[in-house]
Amino acid sequence: MDANQTRFKDFPSSLYTATKLLRIDNQSMTYAVCPSCNTLYNIADVVADEGFKCTHIEFPMKPKEKFCGMELTVQVPHGNGNKRRPKLLFPLPNLKIQINNLYQRPEFKQQLRKWTNRDVNNGMLADIYDGKIWKTFPDTSDVPFFTPETADSHLGIMINLDWFQPFESSVYSCGAIYGVICNLPREIRFKKENMLTLGLLPGPSEVKLHKINHYLAPI
């Protein structure tokens, strides 16, 4: 009550208005997915065209190869009428926000640097840091990317894919693409709070290996 009312007239009165003012929403992307070939599309483009069909050609080098042609949307009740929505969705969480949240932890940078002070016998392969790729992975200037000086800023992220059943009463497989920060010590790098969610693959069945490329491209 003692504050300057004029100065603070635009001060946010709720968490929602504060989030909107500071622009710190999730900023995640969501794509429409072709149920047949798993090609990704912009949702706005798909729902704007009634009966939108997939235009992807899996093997364009083949003569007379036809495009997929699968319809991507379905009509659902909405208010007094109907509207079209994608049959399948691929949510893509914001990677930058996840990494920023990790760096807010006071001990995070210290944990990233621990790999530089390990005591390992020469010639023993005890972790990823002892392998050739970690030691020789190049930066843009042909110097090693992983060095003690950049241990808390140059992150080595290992991409993983795992499938799970979200329902007990039916066979329905979803996929999770997640990233593990290899700079972290092995005993904590696979903990849920230290992993990065890169994408959630829709069901109802596991995606064929060569079609996973569609999901990896935006990541």
C-alpha positions in Angstrom: 0.0 0.0 0.0 3.0 2.3 0.5 4.3 1.7 -3.0 4.1 4.3 -5.7 0.8 3.4 -7.4 1.7 5.2 -10.6 5.1 3.6 -11.0 3.7 0.1 -10.3 0.4 0.3 -12.2 1.6 -2.3 -14.7 3.1 -4.7 -12.1 1.8 -8.2 -12.7 -0.9 -9.3 -10.2 -0.7 -13.0 -11.0 1.8 -15.7 -12.0 0.1 -15.9 -15.4 0.6 -12.2 -16.2 4.1 -12.3 -14.9 5.0 -15.2 -17.2 3.4 -13.4 -20.1 5.2 -10.1 -19.4 8.6 -11.8 -19.0 8.1 -14.1 -22.0 9.2 -17.2 -20.1 6.5 -19.6 -21.3 7.5 -23.1 -22.4 8.1 -22.1 -26.0 7.9 -25.7 -27.2 7.1 -26.7 -30.7 4.5 -29.2 -31.8 4.3 -30.8 -35.2 1.5 -32.7 -37.0 2.6 -36.3 -37.9 1.7 -38.4 -40.9 0.4 -41.7 -39.4 1.8 -43.6 -42.4 5.3 -42.3 -43.1 5.9 -40.2 -40.0 6.7 -37.0 -41.9 6.3 -33.8 -39.9 4.2 -30.8 -40.8 3.3 -27.4 -39.5 0.0 -27.7 -37.6 -1.4 -24.5 -39.0 -0.8 -25.6 -42.6 -2.4 -29.0 -42.0 -5.7 -27.8 -40.3 -6.1 -24.9 -42.8 -6.5 -27.2 -45.7 -9.5 -29.5 -45.4 -8.5 -33.1 -46.1 -4.8 -32.3 -46.1 -2.8 -35.3 -47.4 0.8 -36.1 -46.9 3.0 -35.2 -49.9 6.2 -37.0 -48.8 7.9 -39.3 -51.3 10.0 -41.9 -49.5 12.2 -42.9 -52.4 12.2 -39.9 -54.9 15.0 -41.5 -57.0 12.6 -44.3 -58.1 10.8 -43.6 -61.3 7.0 -43.1 -60.9 7.3 -43.2 -57.1 4.0 -41.9 -55.6 3.7 -39.6 -52.7 2.3 -41.0 -49.4 -1.2 -39.5 -49.7 -2.3 -40.3 -46.1 -4.8 -37.8 -44.7 -3.4 -36.1 -41.6 -6.5 -34.7 -39.9 -9.8 -35.8 -38.5 -13.0 -33.9 -37.7 -13.9 -33.5 -34.0 -16.9 -31.8 -32.4 -16.2 -28.2 -31.4 -18.9 -25.9 -29.9 -21.9 -26.0 -32.2 -19.9 -27.4 -35.1 -16.8 -29.4 -36.0 -13.2 -28.5 -36.5 -10.2 -30.4 -37.9 -7.2 -31.5 -35.8 -4.1 -33.6 -36.6 -4.4 -37.4 -36.0 -1.0 -37.5 -34.4 1.2 -34.9 -32.7 5.0 -34.7 -32.0 5.7 -32.3 -29.1 9.2 -30.9 -29.1 10.2 -29.4 -25.7 12.4 -26.3 -25.8 16.0 -27.4 -25.3 17.4 -24.0 -24.4 15.0 -23.5 -21.5 15.9 -27.0 -20.1 19.6 -26.3 -20.3 19.1 -22.8 -18.7 17.2 -24.4 -15.8 20.1 -26.8 -15.2 22.6 -24.0 -15.0 20.5 -22.3 -12.3 21.6 -25.0 -9.9 24.5 -23.7 -7.8 26.4 -27.0 -8.0 25.8 -27.8 -11.7 28.9 -26.2 -13.1 31.1 -27.9 -10.5 29.6 -31.3 -11.5 30.4 -30.6 -15.1 34.0 -30.0 -14.3 34.6 -33.1 -12.3 35.6 -35.2 -15.3 38.8 -33.1 -15.7 40.1 -34.2 -12.2 39.7 -38.0 -12.5 42.3 -40.4 -11.4 42.5 -43.3 -14.0 45.3 -45.6 -14.8 46.9 -44.9 -18.1 45.4 -47.0 -20.9 42.3 -48.0 -18.9 38.9 -47.2 -20.5 36.8 -46.3 -17.5 34.3 -43.8 -19.0 33.6 -41.9 -22.2 36.3 -39.4 -21.4 39.0 -42.1 -21.9 37.9 -42.8 -25.5 39.3 -41.4 -28.7 36.2 -39.5 -29.7 36.0 -37.4 -26.5 39.7 -36.6 -26.7 39.8 -35.7 -30.4 36.3 -34.3 -31.1 37.1 -31.1 -33.0 35.9 -27.6 -32.4 35.3 -25.2 -35.3 38.9 -24.0 -35.1 40.4 -27.6 -35.2 41.2 -27.5 -31.5 39.7 -30.1 -29.2 36.1 -29.4 -28.2 36.3 -30.9 -24.8 39.0 -29.3 -22.7 39.4 -28.5 -19.0 39.0 -24.8 -19.8 35.6 -25.4 -21.4 34.5 -28.3 -19.2 31.4 -26.4 -17.9 30.3 -24.8 -21.2 31.0 -27.3 -24.0 28.5 -30.1 -23.4 28.6 -33.6 -24.9 25.0 -34.7 -25.2 24.3 -38.4 -25.9 21.0 -39.0 -27.7 18.9 -42.0 -26.6 15.6 -43.5 -27.6 13.4 -45.6 -25.4 9.9 -47.0 -25.8 7.3 -47.4 -23.1 3.7 -48.4 -22.5 1.6 -45.5 -21.1 -1.5 -47.7 -20.6 -1.9 -50.9 -18.7 -5.1 -52.1 -20.4 -4.0 -51.9 -24.1 -0.9 -52.4 -26.3 0.2 -48.8 -27.1 3.9 -47.9 -27.5 5.2 -44.3 -27.2 8.8 -43.2 -27.6 10.9 -40.7 -25.8 14.0 -39.2 -27.3 16.2 -37.8 -24.5 19.7 -36.4 -24.1 22.2 -37.3 -21.4 25.0 -34.8 -20.6 28.2 -36.8 -20.6 30.1 -34.1 -18.8 28.3 -35.1 -15.6 29.7 -37.9 -13.5 28.3 -41.3 -14.4 26.5 -41.8 -11.1 24.3 -38.8 -11.7 24.1 -38.3 -15.5 21.2 -40.7 -16.0 19.1 -39.3 -13.2 15.8 -37.9 -14.3 16.5 -34.4 -13.1 19.7 -34.3 -15.1 18.3 -35.5 -18.5 17.0 -33.4 -21.4 13.7 -34.3 -23.0 14.2 -33.8 -26.7 11.0 -35.2 -28.2 8.0 -37.6 -27.6 7.2 -40.0 -30.4 3.5 -40.8 -30.8 2.0 -44.3 -30.8 0.3 -46.6 -31.2 3.3 -48.7 -32.4 7.1 -48.3 -32.4 8.4 -46.2 -35.3 10.5 -48.1 -37.9 14.2 -47.2 -37.6 14.7 -45.4 -40.9 11.6 -43.2 -40.2 13.0 -41.9 -36.9 15.0 -39.5 -39.0 11.9 -37.4 -39.4 11.8 -36.8 -35.7 15.6 -36.3 -35.3 15.7 -33.5 -38.0 14.1 -30.7 -35.9 16.1 -31.8 -32.8 
